[in-house]
Amino acid sequence: MMEDKVKTLQKEFLNVFEKLEVVLGWEPGYDSLHATPSFIREAEDLNKLVWNPLCSQNLCTYLVKTLNVRVRENDKKIGICVKGCDSRSLVALIQEKFVPREALYIVGIPCEGTVDWRRLMRFEPSLKDVQKLHIQGPELAVETAQKTYRFPLQHVLEQRCLHCRYPNPIIYDGLAGEPVTPRVGDDQVYGDVEKIEQYSLPDRLKFWEKELDRCIRCYACRNACPLCICRDSCIAETRTPKWLAQRCDLKEKFFYHMIHAMHLAGRCTECGECERVCPVEIPVTLIKKKLNQIVKELLDYEAGIDPQKQPPLLTFDPSEKGI
Amino acid sequence: MVNSKEESTTKKDLLIVGFLCNWCSYGGADTAGVCRFHQPTDLRIIRIPCTGRMDPLFVIKALIYGADGVLVSGCHPKDCHYNEGNFYARRRLEVLKQFLPFMGIHADRFRYTWVSSSEGQLWQQVVTEFSETIHGLGSNPGVQGESDAKAMISFF
């Protein structure tokens, strides 16, 4: 089943390979619990491509940070694999005109969730020599040299996947695999946000002070974010104007995360990359989710769904009432 | 006059930062001053060209670093000197206002309002109300929970 998907994926790209500049996908990583992004320029390398629950990276980040995506004279495109969540980031990038749609060849992959290896190892610390892993119904099957483990998905999947409403790609040129049904209904999406809101105001502050105090300001969350595109002009690093000091203080950490959140208000597609790359496991996505909830209720907008729409905080409506 | 002196000695001054748009609210505050309306003394005014210039991060930074309240005021919607500045502003500021409590900051510490330059009376009312709310909430400690990292540094 999984192998079929990989085959279709490779075939999708092979059929049009002479029209492609480079293909972005995943290949096996440095150990059996990692996949790593792969940039494929030769047709024979296409068989390196893999698809499994470890392919968690959002490749859209590379479109704005590493590659120069533009419509080329020779009409060559950039091929990219997207999961459901990644495709929303792609829609947002197209909306804001960071990448032209015509310059991309998108292969969508309906996704049943990706595995957070840190949670997996915490759940089963003795796990080693993993050979294969795949999702079967409500379980993750992990085959090692000795035996086959079965883990309940809510303990090993990434947080973003547990609340995922868009497992199927929104835009694509080719689709690898059959569409899957979302794991949660619309009413359960903000469950984790509501959990925080049950705390009293001082307790919420204490919660965030405790969480954000771990931050080492490595800026990995910013770098992995497909929509954080200021690069060298990021106000977390500029000295004129000086928004943040280099001081190691909770105020600075707190404010850094506020910058990241406010700059993504109404734009964040909840791909969860910020949380995935965080070395100290701060629930950063939660902050952005709250902002998304507000934007949804106030301005009736969800990021990364409709390429024709404009993010609501980048525009206005004079007839608006109630604010 | 005697009254206000008594008030200022018994009531501790808090720090309220006011961001006022150059064309309406700043004029409104001026009108209130020219008309000698009695106003609380907690407010420190920063003049901005338009509420469209108002970055929500101004508010957040002030509140994190211990300002007791932040008041933003501009032209009434549809009266903006630049036509559309406050249309952008009201979306951003409303999102911000709803977002602050999630991070544990009281939403009442921040308020945005529209006052035109002829409305000195309204300005006096807005400032007095807001100042009373902030006095009711007391001083804002900002974000300052015990930082483990800082404790480590002072240890070495």
Chai-1 contact restraints between the chains, C-beta under 6 A:
chainA,res_idxA,chainB,res_idxB,connection_type,confidence,min_distance_angstrom,max_distance_angstrom,comment,restraint_id
A,L201,B,G104,contact,1.0,0.0,6.0,A-B,restraint_1
A,R204,B,G104,contact,1.0,0.0,6.0,A-B,restraint_2
A,L205,B,G104,contact,1.0,0.0,6.0,A-B,restraint_3
A,W208,B,M103,contact,1.0,0.0,6.0,A-B,restraint_4
A,W208,B,G104,contact,1.0,0.0,6.0,A-B,restraint_5
A,E209,B,G145,contact,1.0,0.0,6.0,A-B,restraint_6
A,D213,B,S147,contact,1.0,0.0,6.0,A-B,restraint_7
A,D213,B,D148,contact,1.0,0.0,6.0,A-B,restraint_8
A,C248,B,A149,contact,1.0,0.0,6.0,A-B,restraint_9
A,L250,B,V143,contact,1.0,0.0,6.0,A-B,restraint_10
A,L250,B,S147,contact,1.0,0.0,6.0,A-B,restraint_11
A,K251,B,I64,contact,1.0,0.0,6.0,A-B,restraint_12
A,K251,B,V143,contact,1.0,0.0,6.0,A-B,restraint_13
A,F254,B,I64,contact,1.0,0.0,6.0,A-B,restraint_14
A,F254,B,V143,contact,1.0,0.0,6.0,A-B,restraint_15
A,F255,B,I64,contact,1.0,0.0,6.0,A-B,restraint_16
A,M258,B,I60,contact,1.0,0.0,6.0,A-B,restraint_17
A,M262,B,P56,contact,1.0,0.0,6.0,A-B,restraint_18
A,M262,B,L57,contact,1.0,0.0,6.0,A-B,restraint_19
A,A265,B,V95,contact,1.0,0.0,6.0,A-B,restraint_20
A,K290,B,F102,contact,1.0,0.0,6.0,A-B,restraint_21
A,L291,B,F99,contact,1.0,0.0,6.0,A-B,restraint_22
A,I294,B,V95,contact,1.0,0.0,6.0,A-B,restraint_23
A,I294,B,Q98,contact,1.0,0.0,6.0,A-B,restraint_24
A,I294,B,F99,contact,1.0,0.0,6.0,A-B,restraint_25
A,L313,B,R91,contact,1.0,0.0,6.0,A-B,restraint_26
A,L313,B,R92,contact,1.0,0.0,6.0,A-B,restraint_27
A,F316,B,F87,contact,1.0,0.0,6.0,A-B,restraint_28
A,F316,B,Y88,contact,1.0,0.0,6.0,A-B,restraint_29
A,P318,B,F87,contact,1.0,0.0,6.0,A-B,restraint_30
A,I323,B,R90,contact,1.0,0.0,6.0,A-B,restraint_31
A,I323,B,E94,contact,1.0,0.0,6.0,A-B,restraint_32
